[in-house]
Amino acid sequence: MKEEMTMKNTILKKFTEVFGEKEGVKTYFAPGRVNLIGEHTDYNGGHVFPCALTIGTYGAARRRTDNKLRFYSMNFEKLGVISSSLEELEPSKEAGWTNYPKGVMWAFGEKGMQIPFGMDLMLYGNIPNGSGLSSSASVEVLTGYILRDFFGFQVSNQDLALIGQYAENNFNKVNCGIMDQFAIAMGKKEHAIFLDTADLSFEYAPIVLEGAKIVIASSNKKRGLGDSKYNERRSECETALAELQQEVQIGALGDLNEETFERYQSAIKDDVRRKRAKHAVYENQRTIRAVEALKANNVALFGQLMNDSHVSLRDDYEVTGIELDTLVEGAWKVDGVIGSRMTGAGFGGCTVSIVKDEAIDTFIEKVGSAYKEKIGYAADFYVVEVGDGPVTL
């Protein structure tokens, strides 16, 4: 709470400097997220197990009486104020990061909720940029939350997640699944969300890690979802699904268990597509087992399933790369590491590890030095807590 108040005061002070007086300004926060297990399953009709974090995006906003939009990011101060209007809600390279809030404003309009007035919006994120902790989805949910608060739109937090995903898919042309926005909009302190992406049914599962913490390691290799191989992997899975559907009645790869997949996998005509589909099926089953392990207080099994997830993402889905592999393989060598895996889309970004309290300093030192020696630049480490969804500060 103390950090939130400090951030609130910091962003209000900056808002006044950039946009003038702070009368009528409100402050907000939306978290980032980390997915503990269940990677690249969300667009394959499978399960995911993300949680909201206590790091995220802070926003200060003021409603205007005209249709102008003024954006400023404390993370990209060199860009200065970026001006637009409600008539100019079109994606463009020049718009940079403002494509995310503008996309959500556009999506509200597409859903029949016209925004009557513009706003001045200032953001500050303490999620590392391009890290894979969903800074873009955090901005999208935050924007939706502000629009609901300003204009009284009758939308639930789950609706905010769906609108954010719609904006990302159709405005920013990134073919993402629902997980990121859902985890951020629906976050609950000290709980992860066991979400079935096929029908959006979910349950909260307590994260009880007695004597251990979640540690995020950021590879600091920048990557953009849209220009990564994310869409290619998605397409490979869609083709594999279509081939399987010639032999077995399923709606998604997430409908299969390991045994059924093994029986019908020969229907997939290409070795690479077969590996991609295998990951989607096996990862979904791993996620189901991991949540059961956590409920049974078997953190060791949960950690082993995290490790298995990384191996599958490395060998079958091929989305890890040397940076993430170096971080994870370094983590596996440290005593007191219960489990470690890449998290997010891959090709850079972050790893997530569960580390015993007494091993955290050693973990950061050993993994950090091995990474710098091999990769040539430093990784950053964050000991994180599981937090709530979006709030007004």
N, C-alpha and C positions, 0 to 999 in steps of 0.2 A: 504493500500500500504506500510505503514511504517513497519507493522508486516511482510509482505512478504519479504521486503528487509533484515530485521533482520534475518529471517529464512534462506534466501538465503545465507547470509554471514556465518551463523552458520554451515549450512550443507556443504558449500564449505571448510570451515576451517577443519571440521572433515574428509571430503573426502581426503584432503591433508595429514592429519595425518595417515589415514588408508592405502590409496592407492598411496601415493607419490604426486608428483607435480600436480597442478590443470590445467595445459595446456590442452586444448581440452575438458574441462568439461563443460557441459551445465546443467542448473537447470530448474526444472519443478514443477508444482503443479496440483493435481487433487482433487476435493472436496470430502467430504463425502455427504451423503444425509439423509434427514428425510422424511418420508411419512406422510403427514398431515392427510389423510384419504384414505381408500381403502386398507384394509389389507387382505392378503391371497386371493385376487381377481386376481392377475396377472397371475397365472397359471390356472385360471378358466375362462379365456377369458373375464374378466371384466375390469373396469376402475380403475386407480390409480391416486393419486394426490401428487406426491413427489416434493421436491425442493432440489437443491444443496445448500450446506452450505459454509461458509467461513472458516470452519475448514476442514482438509483433510490430504492428503499425499504429502509431499515434496520429490522430488527426485533429485539427482545429478548423472549424468551418463557420461561415456566416452567410445567411441567406441575403440575396440581393433583391432589389425591386425591379431590376431589368433582366434581360436574358443573357447577360454576359457571364462567362466562366473565367475565373483566374486561378491558376494552379501554381503552387510553389512546393518544391521538395527540399528539405534540409539535407537530404542525402546527395542531391545534385544541384548544389547552390550556384555553380557556374552557369547553369542554364537560365537562372533568374526566373522571373514571372513568365509563365506561358499563358497567353490569353487565347480565348476561344469564345464560342457562344452556343446556345442550345440549337441554333440552326446549322452548326458545323460539327455535328456528331457523326463524323466519318473517320475511319482509321487512316493514319498516314505515318510514314516513317519519321517525318519531322516532328510529330506530336510526342514521340518517345514514350516515356512512362505514363503520360496523361491518357494514352490509349486505354489504360485499364479503368480509371474512373469514368472516362467518356463512354466506354463500352457498356458500363452498367447503366448509365443514364439513358443510352440508346435502347438497351434491353428493357428497361422499365416502360419506355414508350411503345416498344414492340408488343409488350404484354398489356397494352391498353391503359397505362398509367402515365399520362403526359405530365412532364415536369413544368410547373408554371413559371418558376423564376430561376435565375442563375445563382451562383454562389462563389465565394472566395474559399479556396480549400488549400490548407497547408498540411503536408505530411512529414512525419519523421519515422523511419523504420529502424529498429535495432535487430532486424533479421539480416544476416549477411546477404548482400545482393548476389543473385545467381547461385545461391547455395543449395537450392532444392528443399528449402523449408517453407516454400509457398509464399514468398513475398507478394507475388501478383494476386493470388487468391485472397490474401489478407487485405490487400487494397480494395479488391472487388467487394468483399463482404462488408468492409468498413464503409465504402461508398453507399452500398445498399442500405446499411443501417442508418446512415446520416439522412438519406433521402426519405426513408420511412419516418424518421423523427421530425424532419422539417415539414413534410407535406402530408403526414397522416395516412400514408398508403396502408391498406389492410393486407399486409403480408406477414407470414410467420418467419422465424429464423430459417426454417427448412426451405421456404420459398426464396429467401435471400441466397441460399446456397445454389438453388436451381437457376436463379436469375444470373448469378455470377458465372456459373458454368455456361449458360446460354451465351453470355457476353464473350467469354473466352473462345467458345467454339465458332460463333457466327460473326463477331466483330473483329476479334484478334486472330481468327483462323488457326487456333491451336486446338487440336482434336483431343482435349483432355477429358478424363472421366470426372465423376462427381466427387471423388474422395476429398480433395483439398478443400473445396468450398464447404463441404458438409462438415468436415472435422472442425473447421474454424467457426462456422456459424453455430454449431451445436455443441461446442466444447463444454466440458464439465470438469471442475477442479478435481484432481487426483483420480480421474477416471479416463480410460480410453474408450473408444466407440467401436464396438463390433458391428460392422455395417455390412449387410448383404446388398451389394450394388445392383443386383438384379431387380429388387423390388423396394429398395430403400428401407426395409425393416432393419431395426437396429436395437442394440441394448448397450447400456453402460456397464463396463467391467472395471472394478476398482484396481488401480495400479498400486499394489502393496509390495514394495521392494525393501524389505527390512534390511538395513545395513548396506544398501546399495543405491546408486543413483544412475540416472540416464545421462550419458555424456555424448554430445554431438561433436564430431570432428569435421570441420569444413576444409575441403581439399583446396579451396581458393582457385580451382580451375573453373573459369567462368563458362557457362553454357546456356544457350537459349533453347527452350523446349521446341519452339517452332523450327529452328534450323538444326536440331539434333536428329537422330534417327528414330525419334519417338513415333512419328506418323508412319514410318516404314514398318516398325514392329507391329503397330496396330493393324496395318494392312495385311501383313503376313498372317496374323492370327485370324483375321476375317476370312482370308482365303482358306486357311486350314479348317476353320469351322464349316465353311460351305462344303468342303470335301467330306468331312465327317458326317455332315447331314445327309449325304447320299446313302449312308449305311446305318445311321442311328438317329432316333428322334430326339434332338436336343435343340434348345434355343440359344445356348451359349456354351463356351468351353467350361464355364463354372458349373455346368450341370453334370459334368463327368467326375467320377472318382478315379483313382489310379488304375484299379482293376479293369474298369470299362474302357479307359483310354488305351491300355495295353492291348486289349482285345481288338480294338478297331483302328489303331493308329496307322495300319498299312493303307487305310483309305487316303491318307495324306501323301501326295505323290512326290513331295520334295523333302529331302533330308533336313534342310534348314527350317522349313515350316514345321516339320514334325518336332524339332527341338523347341521351337517357340511355343507350340501348343502344349508340349509336355510340361514346360515351365508353368504355363497358366493353370493347368490342371493340378499339378503337384503342389504349387505354391498356395492355391486355394485350400487344399486339404491340410497343408502345413499350418495355415492360419487358423483353421477350425480347431486343430489339435493344440495350437499354442494358447488359444483363449481357454480351452479346457484345462491346460496345464496351470495357467495363472490362477484360475478359479480354485484349483486343487492345491494352490500354494507351492507348486513345483516349479520354482524359478529356474532351476538347473535345466529342466527339460525345455522350458521356454527359450533359454539361451542357446541350447543345442539346435532348436528349430530355426532360430535367427541365423546361426552359422550355416545350416543347410540351405537356407534361403539365399544367402550370398553366393554359395557355390553354384546354385542353379542359375542365378542371375549372371554369374560369370561365364558358365560353361554352356548353358542351354539358351539363355536369352541374349547373352553377349552385350550387356549394357554397362559393364563396370569400368574397364579401362585401367591403366597402370596406376593412376592416382588413388582411386578407391580401393583397388586390390592391395596397394602398399599400406594404406591405413588399416584395412581389415586384417591382413595377414600379420601386421605388426601387433595389432590388438590381441590376436589369438595367442601370441607368444608371452603375453604378460599374465602372471599369476593374479587372480582376483577379477579377471574379465569373465563374466558369466556368458556373454554372447555379444557378437558384433556383426554388422552387415551394412551394406550400402542402403541408403534410403532415398526415395524420390525417383525421378525418371532415369537417373544414371548419367553416364558421360560427363563426370564431374559432379559437383555438389557435395553431399555430405555422407558420413557414416553415422550410425547410431549404435551405441554400445551400452550394455548394462555392466557397471563396474562397482565392485565392493568399495565402500567408503575409504578403507585404509589403503587401497591400491590406486586411487584416483591420481595422486601426484606422480607416482611412478608411471602410470599409464600415459599421462600427458607428456612426461619427459621422454620416455623411451619411444613411444609411437611418433612423437614430434621430431625427435632427432633422426630416427630411421627414415622418416618421410623427407625431411629436408636434405638429407644426404643423397637419397635416391632421386628425388624429383627436382631439387635445386632451389625450391622456395618453401616457405613455412606454411604449415596448416594452422588453423585456429581451433581452439577447443572451448566448448560451452557446457558447463554443468547446468542442466535445465530442470525446471519443475513443470508439472502438468497443471495447466490453468483452465480458466473459464473461457467462454465464447465472448462475443463483442459486448462492450459496455459503454455507457456514458460516464465520463469521469467527473 
